[in-house]
Amino acid sequence: MQEKNEKTFRLLRMCIFFCNFARYFEMNEQFDKINLINIRKNMAVTQQNSGTAYNSLTIGSKIIGSITTDSNIRVDGTIEGDVKCAGKLVVGEKGVIIGTIECENAEIMGTLDGKIQVKQSLALRATSRVKGEIYSQTLTVEPNAIFNGTCAMGNPTK
């Protein structure tokens, strides 16, 4: 009889252990879901309150023609034509622009062939390949960036 009671007691302890174990993971899963919901809400509020809207041309996309935007733009695809941007222009590592660019600030990580006029700051990152004319107030060139062409610093209204 005592042996049967010990087996029953062990079985009961195992059941309690597994029930607590299951509750622990269930609580953590619910906690994770609540955190994920809160993170998404906070991100949405941050994006709404930041006031920073931007346009994006993704990898594999190609535009032939002119683009004019009142906000920032990121280019990871290809543009053959003119780009006028009232904000910041970012050309990603796979991005290509062949044409004339006018913008407030620019960060180039991809390829640019043409003329770029930047009112404030231009940054050529290590992966950038630029051929043409640069007009900018300030210029930052990282090691391994490739630039072949002319550069004029100061007032870019040429």
Sequence and secondary structure as in RCSB ss.txt:
>XXXX:A:sequence
MQEKNEKTFRLLRMCIFFCNFARYFEMNEQFDKINLINIRKNMAVTQQNSGTAYNSLTIGSKIIGSITTDSNIRV
DGTIEGDVKCAGKLVVGEKGVIIGTIECENAEIMGTLDGKIQVKQSLALRATSRVKGEIYSQTLTVEPNAIFNGT
CAMGNPTK
>XXXX:A:secstr
 HHHHHHHHHHHHHHHHHHHHHHHHHHHHHHHHHHHHHHHHHHHHHHHHH   EEEE TT EEES EEESSEEEE
SSEEES EEEEEEEEE TT EEEEEEEEEEEEESSEEEEEEEEEEEEEE TT EEEEEEEEEEEEE TT EEEEE
EEES    
